[in-house]
Amino acid sequence: MSRKTIALEIDAEDEGLIRGYAAFLAEMRDLAGTAADGSVLAVCEEAVVGRGREHQRRVLEQAVQSRVDSAEKKGRR
């Protein structure tokens, strides 16, 4: 697989999420490449469900924390 370098402008707090997602994509390719014949879908689906929940939890946690931080700043006026 060819690789490509891209530049993204993101908020600093999003970096961990983006890096985590990139690592997850690489993990999925590895799983698909090493899974036994006939088990690729099951192995990848299990990983997507488990890791997907973790990514969703992190996104939700970050969004809620952002809202809390914003509310705290407004309260300091």
N, CA, C and O atoms as a Maestro MAE file, in Angstrom:
{
 s_m_m2io_version
 :::
 2.0.0
}

f_m_ct {
 s_m_title
 :::
 protein
 m_atom[308] {
  # First column is atom index #
  i_m_mmod_type
  r_m_x_coord
  r_m_y_coord
  r_m_z_coord
  i_m_residue_number
  s_m_chain_name
  s_m_pdb_residue_name
  s_m_pdb_atom_name
  i_m_atomic_number
  :::
  1 25 0.846 -1.170 0.000 1 A "MET " " N  " 7
  2 3 0.000 0.000 0.000 1 A "MET " " CA " 6
  3 2 0.893 1.234 0.000 1 A "MET " " C  " 6
  4 15 1.861 1.322 0.755 1 A "MET " " O  " 8
  5 25 0.549 2.176 -0.856 2 A "SER " " N  " 7
  6 3 1.328 3.406 -0.890 2 A "SER " " CA " 6
  7 2 0.923 4.309 0.273 2 A "SER " " C  " 6
  8 15 -0.200 4.243 0.773 2 A "SER " " O  " 8
  9 25 1.856 5.142 0.683 3 A "ARG " " N  " 7
  10 3 1.598 6.045 1.797 3 A "ARG " " CA " 6
  11 2 1.567 7.462 1.255 3 A "ARG " " C  " 6
  12 15 2.194 7.772 0.242 3 A "ARG " " O  " 8
  13 25 0.827 8.313 1.945 4 A "LYS " " N  " 7
  14 3 0.699 9.702 1.555 4 A "LYS " " CA " 6
  15 2 0.785 10.562 2.808 4 A "LYS " " C  " 6
  16 15 0.185 10.234 3.832 4 A "LYS " " O  " 8
  17 25 1.505 11.629 2.732 5 A "THR " " N  " 7
  18 3 1.595 12.577 3.836 5 A "THR " " CA " 6
  19 2 0.586 13.685 3.580 5 A "THR " " C  " 6
  20 15 0.509 14.238 2.482 5 A "THR " " O  " 8
  21 25 -0.184 13.997 4.609 6 A "ILE " " N  " 7
  22 3 -1.155 15.081 4.496 6 A "ILE " " CA " 6
  23 2 -0.942 16.047 5.651 6 A "ILE " " C  " 6
  24 15 -0.393 15.683 6.691 6 A "ILE " " O  " 8
  25 25 -1.377 17.262 5.454 7 A "ALA " " N  " 7
  26 3 -1.311 18.278 6.513 7 A "ALA " " CA " 6
  27 2 -2.741 18.656 6.865 7 A "ALA " " C  " 6
  28 15 -3.537 18.995 5.990 7 A "ALA " " O  " 8
  29 25 -3.056 18.597 8.138 8 A "LEU " " N  " 7
  30 3 -4.376 18.965 8.624 8 A "LEU " " CA " 6
  31 2 -4.232 20.063 9.659 8 A "LEU " " C  " 6
  32 15 -3.301 20.051 10.465 8 A "LEU " " O  " 8
  33 25 -5.136 20.990 9.636 9 A "GLU " " N  " 7
  34 3 -5.170 22.002 10.684 9 A "GLU " " CA " 6
  35 2 -6.307 21.615 11.619 9 A "GLU " " C  " 6
  36 15 -7.479 21.666 11.248 9 A "GLU " " O  " 8
  37 25 -5.940 21.225 12.843 10 A "ILE " " N  " 7
  38 3 -6.916 20.750 13.820 10 A "ILE " " CA " 6
  39 2 -6.668 21.434 15.154 10 A "ILE " " C  " 6
  40 15 -5.602 22.003 15.389 10 A "ILE " " O  " 8
  41 25 -7.660 21.370 16.014 11 A "ASP " " N  " 7
  42 3 -7.461 21.852 17.376 11 A "ASP " " CA " 6
  43 2 -6.492 20.906 18.081 11 A "ASP " " C  " 6
  44 15 -6.523 19.697 17.852 11 A "ASP " " O  " 8
  45 25 -5.650 21.445 18.920 12 A "ALA " " N  " 7
  46 3 -4.619 20.655 19.590 12 A "ALA " " CA " 6
  47 2 -5.217 19.470 20.355 12 A "ALA " " C  " 6
  48 15 -4.626 18.390 20.381 12 A "ALA " " O  " 8
  49 25 -6.388 19.668 20.979 13 A "GLU " " N  " 7
  50 3 -6.966 18.587 21.772 13 A "GLU " " CA " 6
  51 2 -7.497 17.442 20.907 13 A "GLU " " C  " 6
  52 15 -7.809 16.373 21.432 13 A "GLU " " O  " 8
  53 25 -7.603 17.648 19.597 14 A "ASP " " N  " 7
  54 3 -8.079 16.591 18.704 14 A "ASP " " CA " 6
  55 2 -6.966 15.676 18.200 14 A "ASP " " C  " 6
  56 15 -7.241 14.641 17.593 14 A "ASP " " O  " 8
  57 25 -5.731 16.045 18.443 15 A "GLU " " N  " 7
  58 3 -4.602 15.283 17.901 15 A "GLU " " CA " 6
  59 2 -4.623 13.827 18.332 15 A "GLU " " C  " 6
  60 15 -4.405 12.939 17.509 15 A "GLU " " O  " 8
  61 25 -4.877 13.571 19.593 16 A "GLY " " N  " 7
  62 3 -4.897 12.188 20.075 16 A "GLY " " CA " 6
  63 2 -5.965 11.354 19.395 16 A "GLY " " C  " 6
  64 15 -5.740 10.187 19.073 16 A "GLY " " O  " 8
  65 25 -7.128 11.953 19.178 17 A "LEU " " N  " 7
  66 3 -8.203 11.240 18.488 17 A "LEU " " CA " 6
  67 2 -7.815 10.906 17.054 17 A "LEU " " C  " 6
  68 15 -8.046 9.788 16.592 17 A "LEU " " O  " 8
  69 25 -7.232 11.862 16.354 18 A "ILE " " N  " 7
  70 3 -6.839 11.652 14.962 18 A "ILE " " CA " 6
  71 2 -5.750 10.581 14.870 18 A "ILE " " C  " 6
  72 15 -5.814 9.694 14.019 18 A "ILE " " O  " 8
  73 25 -4.758 10.669 15.747 19 A "ARG " " N  " 7
  74 3 -3.690 9.658 15.743 19 A "ARG " " CA " 6
  75 2 -4.239 8.273 16.104 19 A "ARG " " C  " 6
  76 15 -3.833 7.263 15.530 19 A "ARG " " O  " 8
  77 25 -5.155 8.245 17.048 20 A "GLY " " N  " 7
  78 3 -5.765 6.975 17.440 20 A "GLY " " CA " 6
  79 2 -6.545 6.348 16.303 20 A "GLY " " C  " 6
  80 15 -6.504 5.134 16.104 20 A "GLY " " O  " 8
  81 25 -7.259 7.182 15.556 21 A "TYR " " N  " 7
  82 3 -8.030 6.668 14.429 21 A "TYR " " CA " 6
  83 2 -7.100 6.145 13.331 21 A "TYR " " C  " 6
  84 15 -7.371 5.101 12.738 21 A "TYR " " O  " 8
  85 25 -6.018 6.856 13.060 22 A "ALA " " N  " 7
  86 3 -5.050 6.395 12.062 22 A "ALA " " CA " 6
  87 2 -4.448 5.051 12.474 22 A "ALA " " C  " 6
  88 15 -4.269 4.166 11.637 22 A "ALA " " O  " 8
  89 25 -4.137 4.898 13.755 23 A "ALA " " N  " 7
  90 3 -3.610 3.628 14.251 23 A "ALA " " CA " 6
  91 2 -4.653 2.519 14.123 23 A "ALA " " C  " 6
  92 15 -4.319 1.377 13.808 23 A "ALA " " O  " 8
  93 25 -5.907 2.861 14.368 24 A "PHE " " N  " 7
  94 3 -6.990 1.893 14.233 24 A "PHE " " CA " 6
  95 2 -7.112 1.409 12.787 24 A "PHE " " C  " 6
  96 15 -7.317 0.218 12.551 24 A "PHE " " O  " 8
  97 25 -6.990 2.311 11.826 25 A "LEU " " N  " 7
  98 3 -7.048 1.911 10.417 25 A "LEU " " CA " 6
  99 2 -5.914 0.943 10.080 25 A "LEU " " C  " 6
  100 15 -6.127 -0.048 9.382 25 A "LEU " " O  " 8
  101 25 -4.717 1.229 10.574 26 A "ALA " " N  " 7
  102 3 -3.582 0.337 10.333 26 A "ALA " " CA " 6
  103 2 -3.822 -1.014 10.991 26 A "ALA " " C  " 6
  104 15 -3.508 -2.052 10.409 26 A "ALA " " O  " 8
  105 25 -4.372 -1.010 12.195 27 A "GLU " " N  " 7
  106 3 -4.678 -2.255 12.893 27 A "GLU " " CA " 6
  107 2 -5.694 -3.087 12.102 27 A "GLU " " C  " 6
  108 15 -5.563 -4.308 12.009 27 A "GLU " " O  " 8
  109 25 -6.685 -2.435 11.547 28 A "MET " " N  " 7
  110 3 -7.704 -3.152 10.769 28 A "MET " " CA " 6
  111 2 -7.089 -3.800 9.531 28 A "MET " " C  " 6
  112 15 -7.427 -4.936 9.196 28 A "MET " " O  " 8
  113 25 -6.195 -3.092 8.853 29 A "ARG " " N  " 7
  114 3 -5.514 -3.681 7.690 29 A "ARG " " CA " 6
  115 2 -4.697 -4.895 8.107 29 A "ARG " " C  " 6
  116 15 -4.696 -5.919 7.424 29 A "ARG " " O  " 8
  117 25 -3.999 -4.771 9.240 30 A "ASP " " N  " 7
  118 3 -3.204 -5.895 9.739 30 A "ASP " " CA " 6
  119 2 -4.093 -7.085 10.090 30 A "ASP " " C  " 6
  120 15 -3.782 -8.224 9.740 30 A "ASP " " O  " 8
  121 25 -5.192 -6.818 10.778 31 A "LEU " " N  " 7
  122 3 -6.114 -7.900 11.137 31 A "LEU " " CA " 6
  123 2 -6.651 -8.600 9.894 31 A "LEU " " C  " 6
  124 15 -6.693 -9.829 9.838 31 A "LEU " " O  " 8
  125 25 -7.057 -7.824 8.908 32 A "ALA " " N  " 7
  126 3 -7.600 -8.408 7.680 32 A "ALA " " CA " 6
  127 2 -6.545 -9.237 6.958 32 A "ALA " " C  " 6
  128 15 -6.848 -10.272 6.366 32 A "ALA " " O  " 8
  129 25 -5.306 -8.766 7.016 33 A "GLY " " N  " 7
  130 3 -4.226 -9.483 6.335 33 A "GLY " " CA " 6
  131 2 -3.771 -10.745 7.031 33 A "GLY " " C  " 6
  132 15 -3.232 -11.645 6.388 33 A "GLY " " O  " 8
  133 25 -3.977 -10.828 8.338 34 A "THR " " N  " 7
  134 3 -3.478 -11.984 9.089 34 A "THR " " CA " 6
  135 2 -4.565 -12.944 9.557 34 A "THR " " C  " 6
  136 15 -4.260 -14.029 10.052 34 A "THR " " O  " 8
  137 25 -5.819 -12.560 9.408 35 A "ALA " " N  " 7
  138 3 -6.917 -13.437 9.847 35 A "ALA " " CA " 6
  139 2 -6.945 -14.702 8.991 35 A "ALA " " C  " 6
  140 15 -6.611 -14.680 7.806 35 A "ALA " " O  " 8
  141 25 -7.340 -15.771 9.605 36 A "ALA " " N  " 7
  142 3 -7.442 -17.049 8.890 36 A "ALA " " CA " 6
  143 2 -8.517 -16.963 7.814 36 A "ALA " " C  " 6
  144 15 -9.500 -16.233 7.950 36 A "ALA " " O  " 8
  145 25 -8.311 -17.721 6.746 37 A "ASP " " N  " 7
  146 3 -9.317 -17.770 5.679 37 A "ASP " " CA " 6
  147 2 -10.685 -18.097 6.268 37 A "ASP " " C  " 6
  148 15 -10.822 -18.989 7.104 37 A "ASP " " O  " 8
  149 25 -11.673 -17.371 5.822 38 A "GLY " " N  " 7
  150 3 -13.026 -17.600 6.277 38 A "GLY " " CA " 6
  151 2 -13.390 -16.873 7.565 38 A "GLY " " C  " 6
  152 15 -14.545 -16.907 7.992 38 A "GLY " " O  " 8
  153 25 -12.412 -16.214 8.188 39 A "SER " " N  " 7
  154 3 -12.704 -15.528 9.450 39 A "SER " " CA " 6
  155 2 -12.438 -14.030 9.392 39 A "SER " " C  " 6
  156 15 -12.554 -13.342 10.406 39 A "SER " " O  " 8
  157 25 -12.087 -13.524 8.231 40 A "VAL " " N  " 7
  158 3 -11.708 -12.110 8.108 40 A "VAL " " CA " 6
  159 2 -12.836 -11.192 8.571 40 A "VAL " " C  " 6
  160 15 -12.615 -10.288 9.377 40 A "VAL " " O  " 8
  161 25 -14.023 -11.422 8.071 41 A "LEU " " N  " 7
  162 3 -15.142 -10.549 8.436 41 A "LEU " " CA " 6
  163 2 -15.417 -10.592 9.935 41 A "LEU " " C  " 6
  164 15 -15.602 -9.547 10.558 41 A "LEU " " O  " 8
  165 25 -15.444 -11.775 10.515 42 A "ALA " " N  " 7
  166 3 -15.733 -11.906 11.945 42 A "ALA " " CA " 6
  167 2 -14.656 -11.230 12.791 42 A "ALA " " C  " 6
  168 15 -14.969 -10.521 13.747 42 A "ALA " " O  " 8
  169 25 -13.400 -11.447 12.442 43 A "VAL " " N  " 7
  170 3 -12.295 -10.862 13.207 43 A "VAL " " CA " 6
  171 2 -12.322 -9.336 13.112 43 A "VAL " " C  " 6
  172 15 -12.175 -8.644 14.120 43 A "VAL " " O  " 8
  173 25 -12.508 -8.820 11.906 44 A "CYS " " N  " 7
  174 3 -12.533 -7.361 11.718 44 A "CYS " " CA " 6
  175 2 -13.771 -6.746 12.351 44 A "CYS " " C  " 6
  176 15 -13.697 -5.668 12.941 44 A "CYS " " O  " 8
  177 25 -14.896 -7.414 12.234 45 A "GLU " " N  " 7
  178 3 -16.121 -6.889 12.833 45 A "GLU " " CA " 6
  179 2 -15.987 -6.808 14.356 45 A "GLU " " C  " 6
  180 15 -16.420 -5.831 14.966 45 A "GLU " " O  " 8
  181 25 -15.401 -7.813 14.957 46 A "GLU " " N  " 7
  182 3 -15.200 -7.797 16.408 46 A "GLU " " CA " 6
  183 2 -14.315 -6.620 16.816 46 A "GLU " " C  " 6
  184 15 -14.586 -5.946 17.810 46 A "GLU " " O  " 8
  185 25 -13.268 -6.381 16.052 47 A "ALA " " N  " 7
  186 3 -12.368 -5.263 16.353 47 A "ALA " " CA " 6
  187 2 -13.076 -3.928 16.165 47 A "ALA " " C  " 6
  188 15 -12.898 -3.015 16.972 47 A "ALA " " O  " 8
  189 25 -13.875 -3.803 15.113 48 A "VAL " " N  " 7
  190 3 -14.592 -2.552 14.856 48 A "VAL " " CA " 6
  191 2 -15.574 -2.259 15.983 48 A "VAL " " C  " 6
  192 15 -15.678 -1.119 16.436 48 A "VAL " " O  " 8
  193 25 -16.283 -3.269 16.431 49 A "VAL " " N  " 7
  194 3 -17.255 -3.060 17.504 49 A "VAL " " CA " 6
  195 2 -16.549 -2.631 18.786 49 A "VAL " " C  " 6
  196 15 -16.939 -1.646 19.411 49 A "VAL " " O  " 8
  197 25 -15.527 -3.358 19.171 50 A "GLY " " N  " 7
  198 3 -14.816 -3.038 20.416 50 A "GLY " " CA " 6
  199 2 -14.076 -1.723 20.358 50 A "GLY " " C  " 6
  200 15 -14.250 -0.869 21.228 50 A "GLY " " O  " 8
  201 25 -13.257 -1.552 19.348 51 A "ARG " " N  " 7
  202 3 -12.468 -0.322 19.231 51 A "ARG " " CA " 6
  203 2 -13.352 0.858 18.857 51 A "ARG " " C  " 6
  204 15 -13.096 1.988 19.272 51 A "ARG " " O  " 8
  205 25 -14.398 0.595 18.068 52 A "GLY " " N  " 7
  206 3 -15.311 1.667 17.692 52 A "GLY " " CA " 6
  207 2 -15.974 2.279 18.910 52 A "GLY " " C  " 6
  208 15 -16.129 3.496 19.000 52 A "GLY " " O  " 8
  209 25 -16.359 1.435 19.835 53 A "ARG " " N  " 7
  210 3 -16.959 1.949 21.078 53 A "ARG " " CA " 6
  211 2 -15.973 2.811 21.843 53 A "ARG " " C  " 6
  212 15 -16.340 3.849 22.394 53 A "ARG " " O  " 8
  213 25 -14.734 2.384 21.875 54 A "GLU " " N  " 7
  214 3 -13.703 3.156 22.569 54 A "GLU " " CA " 6
  215 2 -13.517 4.519 21.901 54 A "GLU " " C  " 6
  216 15 -13.414 5.534 22.589 54 A "GLU " " O  " 8
  217 25 -13.473 4.550 20.583 55 A "HIS " " N  " 7
  218 3 -13.329 5.825 19.875 55 A "HIS " " CA " 6
  219 2 -14.549 6.714 20.119 55 A "HIS " " C  " 6
  220 15 -14.407 7.918 20.335 55 A "HIS " " O  " 8
  221 25 -15.724 6.136 20.085 56 A "GLN " " N  " 7
  222 3 -16.934 6.921 20.348 56 A "GLN " " CA " 6
  223 2 -16.922 7.480 21.762 56 A "GLN " " C  " 6
  224 15 -17.308 8.629 21.977 56 A "GLN " " O  " 8
  225 25 -16.485 6.681 22.725 57 A "ARG " " N  " 7
  226 3 -16.411 7.151 24.102 57 A "ARG " " CA " 6
  227 2 -15.451 8.330 24.218 57 A "ARG " " C  " 6
  228 15 -15.748 9.312 24.899 57 A "ARG " " O  " 8
  229 25 -14.303 8.235 23.554 58 A "ARG " " N  " 7
  230 3 -13.316 9.314 23.619 58 A "ARG " " CA " 6
  231 2 -13.836 10.594 22.971 58 A "ARG " " C  " 6
  232 15 -13.613 11.690 23.485 58 A "ARG " " O  " 8
  233 25 -14.532 10.453 21.834 59 A "VAL " " N  " 7
  234 3 -15.099 11.626 21.160 59 A "VAL " " CA " 6
  235 2 -16.157 12.276 22.042 59 A "VAL " " C  " 6
  236 15 -16.180 13.496 22.200 59 A "VAL " " O  " 8
  237 25 -17.028 11.459 22.611 60 A "LEU " " N  " 7
  238 3 -18.076 11.971 23.491 60 A "LEU " " CA " 6
  239 2 -17.469 12.646 24.713 60 A "LEU " " C  " 6
  240 15 -17.892 13.735 25.100 60 A "LEU " " O  " 8
  241 25 -16.488 12.006 25.311 61 A "GLU " " N  " 7
  242 3 -15.833 12.567 26.486 61 A "GLU " " CA " 6
  243 2 -15.212 13.926 26.165 61 A "GLU " " C  " 6
  244 15 -15.335 14.869 26.946 61 A "GLU " " O  " 8
  245 25 -14.557 14.022 25.033 62 A "GLN " " N  " 7
  246 3 -13.914 15.270 24.644 62 A "GLN " " CA " 6
  247 2 -14.946 16.360 24.364 62 A "GLN " " C  " 6
  248 15 -14.748 17.514 24.743 62 A "GLN " " O  " 8
  249 25 -16.045 16.002 23.702 63 A "ALA " " N  " 7
  250 3 -17.089 16.994 23.404 63 A "ALA " " CA " 6
  251 2 -17.720 17.524 24.688 63 A "ALA " " C  " 6
  252 15 -17.940 18.728 24.822 63 A "ALA " " O  " 8
  253 25 -18.007 16.641 25.621 64 A "VAL " " N  " 7
  254 3 -18.616 17.057 26.883 64 A "VAL " " CA " 6
  255 2 -17.637 17.909 27.684 64 A "VAL " " C  " 6
  256 15 -18.027 18.916 28.276 64 A "VAL " " O  " 8
  257 25 -16.376 17.512 27.703 65 A "GLN " " N  " 7
  258 3 -15.379 18.289 28.437 65 A "GLN " " CA " 6
  259 2 -15.234 19.681 27.841 65 A "GLN " " C  " 6
  260 15 -15.057 20.655 28.572 65 A "GLN " " O  " 8
  261 25 -15.308 19.778 26.527 66 A "SER " " N  " 7
  262 3 -15.245 21.079 25.867 66 A "SER " " CA " 6
  263 2 -16.398 21.966 26.316 66 A "SER " " C  " 6
  264 15 -16.217 23.158 26.566 66 A "SER " " O  " 8
  265 25 -17.577 21.380 26.413 67 A "ARG " " N  " 7
  266 3 -18.758 22.138 26.862 67 A "ARG " " CA " 6
  267 2 -18.594 22.576 28.317 67 A "ARG " " C  " 6
  268 15 -18.936 23.706 28.666 67 A "ARG " " O  " 8
  269 25 -18.080 21.697 29.159 68 A "VAL " " N  " 7
  270 3 -17.855 22.033 30.568 68 A "VAL " " CA " 6
  271 2 -16.849 23.174 30.675 68 A "VAL " " C  " 6
  272 15 -17.058 24.126 31.427 68 A "VAL " " O  " 8
  273 25 -15.753 23.072 29.916 69 A "ASP " " N  " 7
  274 3 -14.744 24.127 29.949 69 A "ASP " " CA " 6
  275 2 -15.325 25.463 29.507 69 A "ASP " " C  " 6
  276 15 -15.027 26.503 30.094 69 A "ASP " " O  " 8
  277 25 -16.156 25.429 28.468 70 A "SER " " N  " 7
  278 3 -16.782 26.647 27.977 70 A "SER " " CA " 6
  279 2 -17.712 27.255 29.023 70 A "SER " " C  " 6
  280 15 -17.717 28.469 29.229 70 A "SER " " O  " 8
  281 25 -18.494 26.407 29.679 71 A "ALA " " N  " 7
  282 3 -19.419 26.880 30.719 71 A "ALA " " CA " 6
  283 2 -18.654 27.469 31.897 71 A "ALA " " C  " 6
  284 15 -19.084 28.463 32.482 71 A "ALA " " O  " 8
  285 25 -17.531 26.867 32.245 72 A "GLU " " N  " 7
  286 3 -16.729 27.383 33.354 72 A "GLU " " CA " 6
  287 2 -16.149 28.741 33.020 72 A "GLU " " C  " 6
  288 15 -16.079 29.611 33.887 72 A "GLU " " O  " 8
  289 25 -15.726 28.943 31.767 73 A "LYS " " N  " 7
  290 3 -15.200 30.241 31.369 73 A "LYS " " CA " 6
  291 2 -16.270 31.314 31.439 73 A "LYS " " C  " 6
  292 15 -16.008 32.432 31.883 73 A "LYS " " O  " 8
  293 25 -17.477 30.977 31.000 74 A "LYS " " N  " 7
  294 3 -18.581 31.941 31.036 74 A "LYS " " CA " 6
  295 2 -18.944 32.288 32.469 74 A "LYS " " C  " 6
  296 15 -19.337 33.422 32.746 74 A "LYS " " O  " 8
  297 25 -18.822 31.347 33.375 75 A "GLY " " N  " 7
  298 3 -19.162 31.575 34.765 75 A "GLY " " CA " 6
  299 2 -18.177 32.451 35.499 75 A "GLY " " C  " 6
  300 15 -18.495 32.957 36.575 75 A "GLY " " O  " 8
  301 25 -16.985 32.649 34.951 76 A "ARG " " N  " 7
  302 3 -15.933 33.434 35.607 76 A "ARG " " CA " 6
  303 2 -16.037 34.915 35.331 76 A "ARG " " C  " 6
  304 15 -15.194 35.669 35.815 76 A "ARG " " O  " 8
  305 25 -17.000 35.368 34.597 77 A "ARG " " N  " 7
  306 3 -17.104 36.790 34.227 77 A "ARG " " CA " 6
  307 2 -17.198 37.683 35.391 77 A "ARG " " C  " 6
  308 15 -17.290 38.900 35.229 77 A "ARG " " O  " 8
  :::
 }
 m_bond[307] {
  # First column is bond index #
  i_m_from
  i_m_to
  i_m_order
  :::
  1 1 2 1
  2 2 3 1
  3 3 4 2
  4 3 5 1
  5 5 6 1
  6 6 7 1
  7 7 8 2
  8 7 9 1
  9 9 10 1
  10 10 11 1
  11 11 12 2
  12 11 13 1
  13 13 14 1
  14 14 15 1
  15 15 16 2
  16 15 17 1
  17 17 18 1
  18 18 19 1
  19 19 20 2
  20 19 21 1
  21 21 22 1
  22 22 23 1
  23 23 24 2
  24 23 25 1
  25 25 26 1
  26 26 27 1
  27 27 28 2
  28 27 29 1
  29 29 30 1
  30 30 31 1
  31 31 32 2
  32 31 33 1
  33 33 34 1
  34 34 35 1
  35 35 36 2
  36 35 37 1
  37 37 38 1
  38 38 39 1
  39 39 40 2
  40 39 41 1
  41 41 42 1
  42 42 43 1
  43 43 44 2
  44 43 45 1
  45 45 46 1
  46 46 47 1
  47 47 48 2
  48 47 49 1
  49 49 50 1
  50 50 51 1
  51 51 52 2
  52 51 53 1
  53 53 54 1
  54 54 55 1
  55 55 56 2
  56 55 57 1
  57 57 58 1
  58 58 59 1
  59 59 60 2
  60 59 61 1
  61 61 62 1
  62 62 63 1
  63 63 64 2
  64 63 65 1
  65 65 66 1
  66 66 67 1
  67 67 68 2
  68 67 69 1
  69 69 70 1
  70 70 71 1
  71 71 72 2
  72 71 73 1
  73 73 74 1
  74 74 75 1
  75 75 76 2
  76 75 77 1
  77 77 78 1
  78 78 79 1
  79 79 80 2
  80 79 81 1
  81 81 82 1
  82 82 83 1
  83 83 84 2
  84 83 85 1
  85 85 86 1
  86 86 87 1
  87 87 88 2
  88 87 89 1
  89 89 90 1
  90 90 91 1
  91 91 92 2
  92 91 93 1
  93 93 94 1
  94 94 95 1
  95 95 96 2
  96 95 97 1
  97 97 98 1
  98 98 99 1
  99 99 100 2
  100 99 101 1
  101 101 102 1
  102 102 103 1
  103 103 104 2
  104 103 105 1
  105 105 106 1
  106 106 107 1
  107 107 108 2
  108 107 109 1
  109 109 110 1
  110 110 111 1
  111 111 112 2
  112 111 113 1
  113 113 114 1
  114 114 115 1
  115 115 116 2
  116 115 117 1
  117 117 118 1
  118 118 119 1
  119 119 120 2
  120 119 121 1
  121 121 122 1
  122 122 123 1
  123 123 124 2
  124 123 125 1
  125 125 126 1
  126 126 127 1
  127 127 128 2
  128 127 129 1
  129 129 130 1
  130 130 131 1
  131 131 132 2
  132 131 133 1
  133 133 134 1
  134 134 135 1
  135 135 136 2
  136 135 137 1
  137 137 138 1
  138 138 139 1
  139 139 140 2
  140 139 141 1
  141 141 142 1
  142 142 143 1
  143 143 144 2
  144 143 145 1
  145 145 146 1
  146 146 147 1
  147 147 148 2
  148 147 149 1
  149 149 150 1
  150 150 151 1
  151 151 152 2
  152 151 153 1
  153 153 154 1
  154 154 155 1
  155 155 156 2
  156 155 157 1
  157 157 158 1
  158 158 159 1
  159 159 160 2
  160 159 161 1
  161 161 162 1
  162 162 163 1
  163 163 164 2
  164 163 165 1
  165 165 166 1
  166 166 167 1
  167 167 168 2
  168 167 169 1
  169 169 170 1
  170 170 171 1
  171 171 172 2
  172 171 173 1
  173 173 174 1
  174 174 175 1
  175 175 176 2
  176 175 177 1
  177 177 178 1
  178 178 179 1
  179 179 180 2
  180 179 181 1
  181 181 182 1
  182 182 183 1
  183 183 184 2
  184 183 185 1
  185 185 186 1
  186 186 187 1
  187 187 188 2
  188 187 189 1
  189 189 190 1
  190 190 191 1
  191 191 192 2
  192 191 193 1
  193 193 194 1
  194 194 195 1
  195 195 196 2
  196 195 197 1
  197 197 198 1
  198 198 199 1
  199 199 200 2
  200 199 201 1
  201 201 202 1
  202 202 203 1
  203 203 204 2
  204 203 205 1
  205 205 206 1
  206 206 207 1
  207 207 208 2
  208 207 209 1
  209 209 210 1
  210 210 211 1
  211 211 212 2
  212 211 213 1
  213 213 214 1
  214 214 215 1
  215 215 216 2
  216 215 217 1
  217 217 218 1
  218 218 219 1
  219 219 220 2
  220 219 221 1
  221 221 222 1
  222 222 223 1
  223 223 224 2
  224 223 225 1
  225 225 226 1
  226 226 227 1
  227 227 228 2
  228 227 229 1
  229 229 230 1
  230 230 231 1
  231 231 232 2
  232 231 233 1
  233 233 234 1
  234 234 235 1
  235 235 236 2
  236 235 237 1
  237 237 238 1
  238 238 239 1
  239 239 240 2
  240 239 241 1
  241 241 242 1
  242 242 243 1
  243 243 244 2
  244 243 245 1
  245 245 246 1
  246 246 247 1
  247 247 248 2
  248 247 249 1
  249 249 250 1
  250 250 251 1
  251 251 252 2
  252 251 253 1
  253 253 254 1
  254 254 255 1
  255 255 256 2
  256 255 257 1
  257 257 258 1
  258 258 259 1
  259 259 260 2
  260 259 261 1
  261 261 262 1
  262 262 263 1
  263 263 264 2
  264 263 265 1
  265 265 266 1
  266 266 267 1
  267 267 268 2
  268 267 269 1
  269 269 270 1
  270 270 271 1
  271 271 272 2
  272 271 273 1
  273 273 274 1
  274 274 275 1
  275 275 276 2
  276 275 277 1
  277 277 278 1
  278 278 279 1
  279 279 280 2
  280 279 281 1
  281 281 282 1
  282 282 283 1
  283 283 284 2
  284 283 285 1
  285 285 286 1
  286 286 287 1
  287 287 288 2
  288 287 289 1
  289 289 290 1
  290 290 291 1
  291 291 292 2
  292 291 293 1
  293 293 294 1
  294 294 295 1
  295 295 296 2
  296 295 297 1
  297 297 298 1
  298 298 299 1
  299 299 300 2
  300 299 301 1
  301 301 302 1
  302 302 303 1
  303 303 304 2
  304 303 305 1
  305 305 306 1
  306 306 307 1
  307 307 308 2
  :::
 }
}
